[in-house]
Amino acid sequence: MTPALNCLKKQKISHKIYKYQHEPTTQAYGLEAVEKLNIDQELVFKTLVVMLDNHELAVAIIPVAQKLSFKRIAKALGAKKSSMADKDSVVRSSGYVLGGVSPLGQKKALRTVIDLSAQTLAIMLVSAGKRGLEIELAPTDLARLTRANFAEICL
């Protein structure tokens, strides 16, 4: 049981768990989930942690096949600039390993933005906090649990 799954159980949020065998040599974790689970890639989202210009960490949740726009995520969070957070900061802040960072159950709650494309979906998949483990839930539930806003944050 991961902190993300504990969070969903505690809040009594409807969800489904997907497991697959993670290949240690894989670098594209989200696309690996799409392939191994044979799921439409528009439904699978990756969790990215960014550093804002004021040294604040924040979370961006975007479709796995998309690239984050650093200008758009900064603007959505009221900052001038953003960049990818370094991996040590991500692990320390979230409590998760890279490739298994869930937006749910993080050690430190960070401001979160979900790409606008998720609003059109009935369900989406995000990491459950471990490589090879995904959670299916409603985008509205994810937004409520993470206190996220929706914005256009992809290139």
N, C-alpha and C positions, 0 to 999 in steps of 0.2 A: 504494500500500500504506500503510495507516494503522498506528499503533502497536498498535491493537486486533487487527487482522488478523495482524500480526507475532507478537503474543503467542499467538494460537491456533495458528499454524503451528509456532512454536517448541515449544509444549507438545503438539503433535500431537493437537489436539482436533477431533473431528468437527464440522463446521459447514457452513453454506450461506450464500452472500452474495446479497443482494437489492439491486438498484439501481433508482432511479427519478429522474425529473427534478424536482428541488426548485424550487418557485415562490418567488422571493425575497420576495414579499409575505406569505407564510404565517407565522403566529405559532404555530400549534398543530402543531409538527413531528411529534409522534407520530401524531396523527390524520391528518396528511397521508400518512404512510407507510401507514396502514391503508387509506385511500382509493385511493392510487396503486397499491398492491400487491394490492388486493382480498383482504385477509387479515382473518380474524376478529380483532376488536379485543382480545379477551381474551388473545391471544398476543403482542401488541406492548406492550412496556414502555418507560417513559421513565426516564432517569437524572437525578435531582435531587441537587444538592449543598446541604447544609444547614450552618448554623453553630450549634454547640451553645453553651450558656451559658458554657462555659470557653474559648470562642473556637477550639475545635477544629472543623475541617471534617469532614464525613462524607457518605456517599453513600446515597441511598434509591432503590431500583429498584421502581417501581410500574406497574400497568397504565395505559396512556395515557388511558383514559376516567375514571380515578379521581383523587381529590384526596388529597394527603398530609395525615395528621394529625400536626401538629407535636408534640402531646403524646405520641402513640404512638411516633414515631421517637426522641424524647428518652428516653422510658422504655426503649425497646429498647437504647439505647446508654448507659444509666446516667446520663443527664443530667436536669436539672430542666426546662429549656426548650430550644427550638430555633426557628430561623427560616430562611428562604431565605438562602443565602449571596449576597453581592453578586457581580455578573457579573465584575468584575475578579479577584476571588479565585478564582472558578470557572475562568476561563481560565488564570490563573497556575498554579493547583494541578494542573489536569487536562492542560493543553496542548492542549485542544480548544476549538472555537468553540461558543457557545451554539446549541442545536438540533442539535449534532453531538457532544455529550459522551457518550463511551462509558464504561461501567464498567470496561472492559479497557484496559490499556496506558496508564493515566494516569501523568503525570510523577511524582506523589507518591501512593503507595498510601494510601488513606483507609479507615477502618473503614466497612463496607458492610452494609446490611440490605436483603434482598429481601422484598417482600410475600409473605405466606404463601400467597396464591392461586397463586403460581408452582409450588409443590410438587405440585400436582395435575396439572400439565402435562407432556407428554412433550417438548415443544419450546417455546421462547419466542424472541422477536426483541428485540434491543436495538440501539442505534446502533453502527455500526462505526467511529465517530470522524469522520464527515463527513456533512453534510446530504445526504440522498438515498442513503444507504448503510446497510443494516441487516444484522445477523448473526443467523442462526438457529442455536441451540444448545440443549443440554439444560440445564434449570435447575440440575441437580446439578453440571454442569461449570462453569457461571458461578459458582456458590457456591464451588466449590473454588478456582478461579482468583483470585477476589476475596477469599477468606477470609471470605465473608459468612455471616451468620446469617439465618434466615427468621423473620419476625414479622409480626403483623397491624399494618400501619402506615398503612392508608388510613382515611379518614373512614367 
